[in-house]
Amino acid sequence: MSKTTEEKQNKGMTRFLNGIERMGNKLPEPFMLFVYLAGFIILFSWVISLFGVSVEEPGTGEEIAIKSLVSGEGLEYILTSMLDNFTGFAPLGLVLAMMLGIGLADKVGLLETAIKSTILKAPKSLITYAVIFVGIMGNIASDAAFVIIPPLAAMVFYTIGRHPLAGLAAGFAGVGSGFTANFMITGTDALLAGISTEVMESLDSNITVTPVDNWYFMIASVIVLSITGALITEKIVEPRLGKYEGEGGNELEESSALEMRGFRNAVITGIGFIIVLVIAIAWPGSALRSEEGGLVPSPFLDGIVPIILFFFIAIGLAYGITVKKIKSSRDISGFMGEAMKDMSGFIVLIFAAAQFIAYFDWSNIGTWVAVSGANALQALDMTGLPIVVGFSILTAFMNLLIFSGSAQWALEAPIFLQMFYYLDYHPAFIQAAYRIADSSTNIITPMNPYIIVVLAFMREYNKKAGLGTLISLMLPYSIIFFTVWVILLLVFAIFGIPFGPGIGVNL
C-alpha cells in the first residue's frame, strides 16, 4: 500500500469518527439521555403490548409477554422500584467502594509516585502494549477492572507526555472488548461452561463443557488482542486526538527521597498483603476456597472487590503515613471524602441509568429482541462456518441490548447449542464464538453501566467530552477486535487447533 493511499484511508477514518463524535455529542447530556431513554421504553412497552407480543423462553418453554409500563402494574413497579433500582444497582456500590481505596491512594500521592518510579523508566515503545495487556488480564478482578485500569492508563499516558484520552481508551478497550480473554481460568469460564453443560444435558448427557474448554483459544486471544489494541491506539486513536492541550503540563518533578521511601513502604505493605492472602487461600480448609477446594468459583473470587479495596487502603496508608500526609484518622476520612466528591456526577448519572436498565429488563423487551433475532438466524437454514460467523454477528448486536454476558448466554444457549448440536458442532466451539462477540461490543453499548464511569474519568481531561467523544474513540477497537477475533476463530477451526484440552470444532 502506498503512503498516499494510507494517508487517504487515515483521513477517511478520521472524518468518519469525527462525524460519529459530532452526532453523538449532539445527544442530550448523559443524565437527560437516560431519562429520555427510560421514557421511550415506557411508551414502547405500551405500544408493543397492545399487539399482544410474546415470545417463548428458550429452555423452559414459558411464554413471556411484553409487559406495559403504562398500566397499573407498570406504574406500581415504577414507583415502588425506583429506590431499589438505584441503591441496588451493582456498579454503584462497586465503583464507590473501589474509589474509597483507589481515591485514598491517589489523594495521598501514591499513584503519581508509583507511575514516576516505574512506568517512566520502562521502554516507552512497550507502554501501549502493556496497557492493553493489563486491561485484558484485569478481568480476573471481574467488573472492578473497569474502575481501576482506564483511569490509571490515562494517568500513565499523561505522565509520559502522550494524550491521556488515548491511554484511557486503550485501558477501556482492554478491559471491555477483551473481557472474556485471559491466560488464567476465571469466573467467566466457569459461569458460561455451567450454562452450556446444563443445556447439553437435555440433548446429550455424555457431552459436558468445562471451564478449560476454551482455554487455549483465550490464551492466544490475549496475545493477538494485545498487539491489535496497541496498533489501533497508536495508528488510529492517538493520531486523531493529536497533542493534548489540556490544563497542566506533562512534566513531573522527580520523586523526592521521602516520596521514594513512602513508595518503598507501600510496596513492602502490598507484598505483605499478598503473602497473607496467599497463605489464607492455601491454608487447609480455607474459607476462601470452595467446598471442593477450588478457586473457580469460590468466596475468594466472590469477594475480590473488598479484597482489592483493602489492598489499596493498606498501601495508601503505608505511603501516606510515611510522607506525613496522614497524621490522624481524620486525614484518612478526609482524603476518602475528597475522592467521593469527585464521584458526585457519576452518582447522579447512575440514578437515571439504573431506571432505564430496570425498565428495559422488567418489560421483557430485551428477551423478545434476543429470541426473535435467534429465530431469524435459524430460519436462514445455513450450514458450515458462515452460520457460526452469522451467529457471532447477531450476538454482537444483541450485546448492545443485553450487557450481562451470562444473562445473554442463558437466552441464546438453549437455542443455538441445540441448533449447532444437530450440525455436529461442539458446544465449546460455539461458546467461543459467543464469547468473542459478547466482549467486542461491551465498550460501545449504552447498556454498559461502566461507560458512565469512563465518561466521568474522560471529563477530568476534557470537560466538553460527551458520549459521542467516547463512542468515536472506542468504535475502532470494537469493530477491529471483533474482526480480528473472528479471523482467529476461523484459523483455529480451519487448521484444527484445539480450543481447549481435547476440544475441536466438531463433536
N, C-alpha and C positions, 0 to 999 in steps of 0.2 A: 504494500500500500504506500503510495507516495505521500510526502509530507503535506502537500496541498490538499489531497483528499482527506487525510486525517484531520487537518485543521477545519475543513468544511464540516466534517462529521461532528467534531467537538463543538463548533459554533451552532450546528443544528440541535445538538443535545442541550446546549446551554439555553437556546431560545425556547425549546420545549419545556425545560424545567422552570425557566423564568415565567413562562406562561402559566404553568401549574401553580407557582408561588403567587402570582398576581391574582389568579382566580380564587385560590384558597384563602388569601388574605382579605378578599372582599366578603368572605363569610363573616357573620357576627363574631364578637368576642366569644371565646370558648364557653363561658358560663351561659350566655344567652343562646349559643348554638345548641347546647344540650337541653335548654328549656324548650326551644323550638322543636327539637327532635322528639322530646317527650310528648309535646302537644301533637306532633304528627302521628306518633304511634297511637295515641289515644283515639284520634279521628280515624286512622287507617284501620285499627282493630274493629271499630264500629262498622265501617263500610264493608269490610270483608265478612264480618259476622252476619250481615244482612243476607248474604248469599248462602249461608249455612255451610261454609267451607270447613272441611275437616280432613284429617289425614290419619292413616293407620300407623301407629308407632311400631318401628321395627323391633322384632324380638317378642314383645308382649302381645302384639296384635290389637292393642287397645285403640279405640277410635278417639282421636284427640281433635277437638273442635277449636277454632279460633274464638277466644273469649273477648268480648267487647268491654273496653274500659268505660264506654258511655252506657252504663247500665247501673242498676242498683248494686250488684255485686262488684262492678268495677269501681264505682265511687267509694264503696266501703273499703276496697283494697287500697285505693289511692290515699285515703285519709288515715287509715289505720297502719299502713306500712311505711309511711314517709320517714318517720324517725328511725325505724328498724333498717330501712334501706340505706340510710346514711350511716348510722353507727355500726351496722353490721356489714358494711362494705369492706371486704377483706383487705384491699390495698390501703385503706385509710389507716388502720391500726398498724399494718406492716411498715408503711412509709414513716409514720410518726415515731414508731418505736425505733426504727433504724436511725432516724435522724437525731434521736436523743444521743446515741453513741457516736455516730459519724460527726454530728454537729459539735459535740464536745471536743473531739479530736481536731476538728477544723478550727474552732474558735480559739483554742489554746496555741495553735500554730503548728501542730504535729504534721498534718498532711503536707503543708508547704515545705517544711524542713525535710520530710521524707522524700519528696519529689526532687528537691535540690540535691539531696545526698545520694540519690540512686539513679533516677531516670536521666538527670542531666549529665551523668558520667557514662551513660550507656551509648553505644553506637546509634546515632540519630537515624540511620538508614533502617534500623530494625524496629523503631518505636511503633510505627503504624501496624506492622505485623503483630507485635506484642500486644497492642491494644485489642485488635480483633480476636487474637487467640485467647487472651484472658477473658474477653467478653463471652466467647463461646463456652469456654471451660467453666465460666461462672454459674452456669445453670445447675451446678452441683448444690448451690445455695438457693435453688428454685427462684421464686419471684424477687427475692432480696437482691439478686444481681441487677435488676432494673433500677434499683435505688442507689446502688453502690458504684457501679462501673462507669456509666455515662458521665456523671459529673467529675469523677476522678480523671477520666480520659480527656475531658475538656481542659481541666487544670494542667495536665501534662503538656498538651499541645500549646496552651497559652504560655507556659513557663519556658518552653524551648523556642518561642518566637513564631509558632505556627498558629493558624486560625483555630481558636478554641471550639468553634462550632463543628469544624471538621473532626476534631477529636471526639466531641460529644456524639456526632453521627456515627463514627466508627465504633464507639463503645456500645451505642444503642443497637447498631446492626449486628454486632457480635452476639449480644445478649438475646435480642429478639428474633432475628432471622436465623440465627444459628442455635436457637434454644434447645433443640432436641439432640444435637450432636455433642459428643463428649468422648474422651479417652476412657472414662470410667463408666461403670454401670450406675445409673441414677434412679431416682424415684419415678421419673417419666417412663423408663424402660419397664419397670415392674408394673406400673399402672396400666399402660397400654397393652402389655402382654397379658395381664389378667383379664382385660375386657375381651381380647382376641380369643383366649383359651375358653372363656365362658361361652362365647358364640359358637366356637367349633365343637363344643361338647354336644350340641344338638344336631350336628351334622356328622361328625366322625369322632368318637371318643378316643380314638388312637392318636389323634393329632393335637398336640399342645404347642403353645407359643411361650417360650421362656424369656426372661429379661435379657439374656445374652444373644438372642436370635438375630438381632440387628447390630451386634457389637462391632464386627469387622467393618461393616459399611459406615458406621458412625465414626470410627477411628479415622478412616480415610476421609470422611466428610470434614472433620476438624482441620486437617491439613489443607485440603482443597479450598475450603471456605476462608481460611485464614489468609491464604495467598490472594484469593479473589477479592476479599473485602479490602485488603491493603491496596490493591491495584485500583479498585473503584474509588477509594479515598484519595489516592494521590493523582490519579489520571482524570477523574471526573468531578468529584465533590470539592476538593480543596482548590483546584484552579478556578472553578466557578465562583467560589467565595472570595477569592483574591486576598489581599493583605488585610489583616484585621486592624481596624481603625477605632476600636472602642476606647473607652476611658482607661487610663492607666497605661503603663509601659510593660514591655515584655522582659525587661531586665530585672533580675532579682539579685540582691546582695548575697555574698557568700554567707553561709551559716556561721554564727558565732560559736565560740568554744562552748558556751553554756547551752546553746541550742543543740550542738552535736552531742553533748553529754546527755541532754534530755532525750534525744533520738536513740542514743545507745541504751538508755534505761528503758525506753519504750520497747525496743527490740527484745531486750532481755525479758521484759514482762510478757511480751507476746509469745516468745518461745516457751517461757514457763507455763503460760496459759495453755498452749497447745500440748505440751508434755502432760500436764494434769488431765487434759481432756482425753488424750490417747490412753492414759492409764485407766481413766474412768470407763472408757469403752472396752478396753481389753480385760478389765477385772472380771474374774469368774462370776457368772450370774449377774452381770452388769444390767442395771435398769435402762441403760441407753440402747441396749440391743433388743431385738425382737425375742419372742418366746422361744423361737428356734435358734437363736444365737446370731442371726444375720443383721445386716445393716440396711438392707433394702427389702421392704420398708422397715422402719424402726423408730422408736422415740427420739433417737438422735437426729434423724432427718426431719421428723415432725417438729422438733424444737430448734431447728437450725437458726431461725431468726433471733430468738432470745440469746442463743449462744454467740452469734455474731455481735449482737448488741453488747453483751457483757465483755466481749473481746475488745471492742472499740472503747468502751468505758475504761477498761483496765489500762490499755496503752495510753489513752488520753490523760488519765490521772497520773500515770508514771511520768509522762512528758511535762504536763502542766505543773506538777509539784516541783520537778527538778528545775524548770526555768522560772519558778516563783510566780507563775500566773495563777496558780491555785494555792491560796493560803488558808482557806477555810471551806467548810461545806457550803457556805453561802455562795462562794465563787462557782462551785460545781453547778448548782441550780441556776445561777445567773447565766453561765455560758450555754446551758441547755435551753434556757428560756430564749436567748438570742437566736439559737438555731430554730426554735419553734416559730419565732416571729417571721423568719424567712419563709415559712411554710404556710402562712396565713392565706395567701392567694390560692394555693393548692387545696386547702380545706374548703374554701368557698366553691371552687370548681367541682369538687367531689360531690357536694350536696346535689347539684343538678345532674351530674353524670350518673350518680347512683340511682336516681329516679328513672332516668331514661333506660338504663340497662335492666332494672327491675320490671318496668312496664313491658319491655320487649320480651323478657322471659315469661312473665305471667300470662301474656296474651297468646302464647304459643306460636307467634309469627315465625320465630327462628326455626322451630321444629318443622313447621309447614314448608318453609322455603327449602330447608335441607333435604327433607324426604322427597319433595317434588322434584328437586334437581337430580337426586339419585335415581328416581324412577325414569326421568327423561333420559339419563345416560344408559340405563338398562335397555330402554326401548330402541336404542341405536343398533343393538344386536351385533356388535363388533367383536372380533377376537384378536388375539395377539397383543404385542406390546403397545400398539397405538391406543387400545382401550385402557391400558394401565396409565398411559400418559394423560388420556382424557379424564380419567378418574382423579389424577393429581391436579389437573387444571380446575376441575369442578371443586375439589376440596379447597384449593387456594382461594377461590371466590367465596365459598361457604365460610371460610375463616374470617372474612370481612364482617360476617354477621354473628358468628359464634366464636368468641375468643378462647374459651376454655377448650384445650386440646382433648381432655378426657371426655367432656360432655359431647363434643362433636364426634369423637370416635365411637362413643356409645350409641350415637344415632346412625352413623354410617356403617359400622362394622357388621351389624346383622344383615344389612342389605348387600354390601359389596363382598364380604367374605363368603357369603353363600353363592353369589354370582360367580366369583372367581374360583371358588372351590370346584364348581362344575366345569370350569375351563382348565382345571388341573394346575392352578397356581397355588403355591404355598402361601398360607396366611401371613407368615412373617415377611414375605416379599411384598405383599400388598400393604402390610403395616408400614414398611419402609417407605413405600410410595406415598402413603398418607402423611407420614411424619415430615417429609421434606416440604410438602405443600402447606401443612398446618403451621410450620415455622416461618416460611418465607414471607408471608404477608402479615405477620404479627406487628410489624413496625409501621404499617400504614392503615390499619383498621381503627376506626373511632371506638370500636368495642374494647380496645385495649386500654384499660384504665391508667396504665403507666405512660401513655402518650401525654397525659396531662402533667405527670411528674417531669418528664423530659422537657416539655414545653416550658415549665417553670424554671428549670435549670438553664434552658436556652436564653430566657429573658434576662438572666444575670449578665449576659454578654451582648444581647441585642434587645433593647427594651421594646422595639417595634415588631419583634418576631411574632408571627401568628401560626395558625395551623397550616396555612399554605407554605410558609417557610419550612416548617418541619417536614411536611409530606414531600415537598420538592427535594429536600435533602435525602430522604430515606427511599424514595421511589427507585433510584438506580440500584440500590442494594437489593431491594425486594425482587425486582424483575431479573436482575443478573444472577442473584443467589439461586432463585428458582430454576432458571435456565441451566446454569452450570450443574446444579444438583440433579436435575432430571437427566442430563447427559451422563453424570457419574452413575446414576441408577442403571441406565441403559448399558454402560460399559460393563458394570458388574453382571448384568443379565446376559449380554451377548457373549462375553468371554468366560462365563461360568465361574466367576469369582464368588466364593461363598459369602453370604451376608452375615453369617454368624457360624458358630461351630456346626458343621454338617447341614447348613441351610442354603439351599439353592432356590432357583426360580420356581421349579415345579415340585409337586408332591412326590 
